[in-house]
Amino acid sequence: MPAGEVLKEQGQGFNSVKLTTRLDKFEKFVSRLSGWFEWIGIAGLLMMMLVTSIDVVGGKLFTWRLLGAIDIVMLSQIVAIAFACACALIVGRHVRVEFFITRLPQRTQAVINSIISILGLGLFIIIIWRLTVLGYSFQAWGVTTATIYIPLYPFAYGVALASIPVCLVFFIELIKSLGQVAKR
């Protein structure tokens, strides 16, 4: 019997199979994108460590402080956190309370997960929008750091860019949850 007829007998059509394979490909793309962004976050973390080490060693051994160390560490911290967020969401390294939800039926869990995904997606869409507006404002007004005058607008735009994979992860979770809700 051809594969299409077997799927029709099982209650699935070609659209279900195509949707699943497309969702898998999209999920792999988002995972790869998040992995690339994670490397940017790792670079931010390494920059924090390097600047802090130079500042501490210079201050303790040579009575010489690194000018703008606080500014550089602050901005590197923003980069490290923002660009690692999507990867942390994918591997489950985020805050999630599941004590009560795991005791509910599968369909109810899927409905709750759908609502949570919608709320997360909405939140990060608003974050992207407001950070883009903030970045434009920083750019128009020429806002910089206090000691070494690093412009802040690229970091606002960067965090907005780093939030895009987070939105995509929430979108994938929403599609999967809705698929579980629709299952019989």
C-alpha positions as CSV (number, residue, x, y, z in Angstrom):
1,M,0.0,0.0,0.0
2,P,1.4,3.5,-0.9
3,A,2.5,5.7,2.0
4,G,-0.2,8.3,1.3
5,E,-3.0,5.7,1.7
6,V,-1.4,4.4,4.9
7,L,-1.4,7.9,6.3
8,K,-5.0,8.5,5.3
9,E,-5.9,5.2,7.0
10,Q,-4.2,6.4,10.2
11,G,-6.1,9.6,10.1
12,Q,-3.2,11.8,8.9
13,G,-3.0,13.6,5.6
14,F,0.0,14.8,3.7
15,N,-0.4,18.3,5.2
16,S,0.3,16.9,8.7
17,V,3.5,15.2,7.5
18,K,4.7,18.2,5.6
19,L,3.9,20.5,8.5
20,T,5.9,18.2,10.9
21,T,9.0,18.1,8.6
22,R,8.8,21.9,8.0
23,L,8.5,22.4,11.8
24,D,11.5,20.1,12.4
25,K,13.6,22.1,9.8
26,F,12.5,25.4,11.3
27,E,13.4,24.1,14.8
28,K,16.9,23.1,13.6
29,F,17.4,26.5,12.0
30,V,16.3,28.2,15.2
31,S,18.6,25.9,17.2
32,R,21.6,26.7,14.9
33,L,20.8,30.5,15.1
34,S,20.6,30.3,18.8
35,G,23.9,28.5,18.9
36,W,25.6,31.2,16.9
37,F,24.1,33.8,19.2
38,E,25.3,31.9,22.2
39,W,28.9,32.3,20.9
40,I,28.4,36.0,20.9
41,G,27.2,35.7,24.5
42,I,30.3,33.6,25.3
43,A,32.5,36.3,23.8
44,G,30.8,38.9,26.0
45,L,31.4,36.7,29.1
46,L,35.1,36.3,28.1
47,M,35.4,40.1,27.6
48,M,34.0,40.6,31.1
49,M,36.5,38.2,32.6
50,L,39.4,39.7,30.6
51,V,38.6,43.3,31.5
52,T,38.0,42.5,35.2
53,S,41.2,40.5,35.4
54,I,43.3,43.3,33.8
55,D,41.6,45.9,36.1
56,V,42.2,43.9,39.3
57,V,45.7,42.8,38.5
58,G,46.6,46.4,37.4
59,G,45.0,47.9,40.5
60,K,46.7,45.5,42.9
61,L,50.1,45.0,41.4
62,F,50.8,48.2,39.6
63,T,48.4,50.7,41.2
64,W,47.1,51.3,37.7
65,R,43.3,51.0,36.9
66,L,41.9,50.3,33.5
67,L,39.9,53.3,32.4
68,G,36.3,52.5,31.6
69,A,36.5,48.9,33.0
70,I,33.1,49.4,34.6
71,D,31.5,50.5,31.3
72,I,33.1,47.6,29.4
73,V,32.0,45.0,31.9
74,M,28.5,46.4,32.1
75,L,28.1,46.3,28.3
76,S,29.7,42.9,28.1
77,Q,27.3,41.6,30.7
78,I,24.4,42.8,28.6
79,V,25.8,41.0,25.6
80,A,26.5,37.8,27.5
81,I,23.0,37.6,29.0
82,A,21.0,38.7,26.0
83,F,22.7,36.5,23.4
84,A,22.6,33.4,25.5
85,C,18.9,33.7,26.4
86,A,17.5,31.7,23.4
87,C,19.9,28.8,23.9
88,A,19.1,28.7,27.6
89,L,15.4,28.5,26.7
90,I,16.0,25.7,24.3
91,V,17.9,23.5,26.7
92,G,15.5,24.3,29.6
93,R,17.8,26.4,31.7
94,H,15.1,28.9,32.6
95,V,12.7,29.4,35.4
96,R,9.6,27.2,35.0
97,V,7.3,26.0,37.8
98,E,6.0,22.5,36.9
99,F,5.1,21.1,40.2
100,F,1.4,21.5,39.8
101,I,1.2,21.3,36.0
102,T,2.8,17.8,35.8
103,R,-0.1,16.4,37.8
104,L,-2.7,17.6,35.2
105,P,-3.9,15.6,32.2
106,Q,-1.8,15.9,29.0
107,R,-4.4,18.0,27.1
108,T,-4.7,20.5,30.0
109,Q,-0.9,20.7,30.2
110,A,-0.8,21.4,26.5
111,V,-3.4,24.2,26.9
112,I,-1.4,25.8,29.7
113,N,1.8,25.5,27.7
114,S,0.1,27.2,24.8
115,I,-1.0,30.1,27.0
116,I,2.5,30.4,28.4
117,S,4.0,30.4,25.0
118,I,1.6,33.0,23.8
119,L,2.4,35.2,26.8
120,G,6.2,34.7,26.3
121,L,5.9,35.4,22.6
122,G,3.9,38.6,23.2
123,L,6.3,39.7,25.9
124,F,9.4,39.3,23.7
125,I,7.7,41.0,20.8
126,I,7.1,44.0,23.0
127,I,10.7,43.8,24.2
128,I,12.0,43.9,20.7
129,W,9.7,46.8,19.8
130,R,10.6,48.9,22.8
131,L,14.4,48.1,22.5
132,T,14.3,49.2,18.9
133,V,12.6,52.5,20.0
134,L,15.1,52.9,22.8
135,G,18.0,52.3,20.4
136,Y,16.7,54.9,18.0
137,S,16.3,57.3,20.9
138,F,19.9,56.6,22.1
139,Q,21.1,57.1,18.6
140,A,19.3,60.4,18.1
141,W,20.4,61.8,21.4
142,G,23.9,60.5,21.3
143,V,23.7,58.6,24.6
144,T,27.0,57.1,25.7
145,T,28.6,55.5,28.7
146,A,29.8,57.7,31.5
147,T,33.6,57.3,31.5
148,I,34.8,56.3,28.0
149,Y,31.8,57.4,25.9
150,I,30.9,54.1,24.2
151,P,27.6,54.7,22.3
152,L,24.7,52.7,23.8
153,Y,22.4,52.4,20.8
154,P,24.2,49.4,19.2
155,F,23.7,47.5,22.5
156,A,19.9,48.3,22.5
157,Y,19.7,47.1,18.9
158,G,21.8,44.1,19.7
159,V,19.6,43.0,22.6
160,A,16.5,43.4,20.3
161,L,18.2,41.3,17.7
162,A,19.1,38.7,20.3
163,S,15.5,38.5,21.3
164,I,14.4,37.4,17.9
165,P,15.5,33.7,18.4
166,V,13.7,33.8,21.8
167,C,10.5,34.7,19.9
168,L,11.1,31.9,17.5
169,V,11.6,29.4,20.3
170,F,8.3,30.5,21.9
171,F,6.6,30.2,18.5
172,I,7.8,26.7,18.0
173,E,6.7,25.7,21.5
174,L,3.3,27.3,20.8
175,I,2.9,25.2,17.6
176,K,3.9,22.0,19.4
177,S,1.5,22.8,22.3
178,L,-1.4,23.5,19.9
179,G,-0.6,20.2,18.1
180,Q,-0.9,18.4,21.4
181,V,-4.2,20.2,22.2
182,A,-5.6,19.1,18.8
183,K,-4.6,15.5,19.3
184,R,-7.3,13.1,20.2
